[in-house]
């Protein structure tokens, strides 16, 4: 007999690289609900009509726009099976497109902006049959709440970003992927939660400071060093965890004292560390001294991946060679095809770095989306952008299959996989 679960979280069909990829803050948001009301997470293929008939609330994440279609389809199915079920969606794309999603789908409520506390309040009100129209950040079919609640430092620091016991299959799959780990760090849990948003001023990024202000009505937040270090210690002590990914770089953006507090000990972990800016040699040494081995990703751009302003190329060469000299870390140079094709200085810098260092190269274009749904000053996108994102939501499906195939080949035939990746880089990005 299937268990009764009042609250379901469904990992619906989404065109990310792996179905196991979840937004960085999602565990903290769901754990906050799970502490009060039992939540059960399922992948879409696990979900049955019995699950839906027994549930009162269905929660969906629409963080990336490639998740929109899958969320709409799942909500529609849930309502057909159980018309009384309340469907909730949150995430960046849900926020910027909330009027259209409420109009075009069976999603009943959208959490706009930060969902840490508003989702808990909404779930509590629905289960206790209370009025939901005044809950901060919530929009429904017939109302948009006036009150707004942005995440603060206490909310960020108190979140549990590690625990996945509310989603057993996801936890099992991720641990299996860690067990099969063969030196190629995957963009799956754990993604170390450091920043909520990014302080960089890039115009074409949804995580940038100006976008955060419009969408979340706050500045980017940096999680306190103590909780971040505690997470790393917990992952290091977990025998089922072999690596951690750090995409929100603090070594080049935060105060040096912050970085030293987080990286003040050795962690029994491999790491993928994606630098936003070029850090000082001291901070770079601290990264490679802290972890077992891994990949350090550099960029030619001062603003990370915008191809608008080059870094100090000699300093970049020195930094890459410093990492390579460890013998434990692979320095990676991320590049943009557009920069190589249209910017002579960018191309010359790229070639200079490749000739002077043993770095590998990685084309970031295929996840650097030109059609990022950037909100206006009111935190919303137009209907035209909404339809464009809907039309493009399947564009990465083939890439996803190739990415997963590359992972399997890296595990079973790493030498062949390396050769094929070199051919792919040449065919796709023109890099020999």
Secondary structure by P-SEA (a helix, b strand, c coil): cbbbbcbbbbbcccccccccccccaaaaaaaaaaacbbbbbbccccccaaaaaaccbbbbbcccccaaaaaaaaaaaaaaacccbbbbbbcaaaaaaaaaaaaccccccccccccccaaaaaaaaaaaccccccccccccccccccccccccaaaaaacccccccccaaaaaaaaaaaaaccccccccccccccccccccccccccccaaaaaaacccccccccaaaaaaaaaaaaaccccccccccccccccccaaaaaaaacccccccccccccccccaaaaaaaaaaccbbbbbbbccccccccccccaaaaaaaaaaaaaacccbbbbbbbbcccccccaaaaaaaaaaaaaccbbbbbcccccccccccccccccccaaaaaaaaaacccaaaaaaaaaaaaaaaaccaaaaaaaaaaaaaaacccc
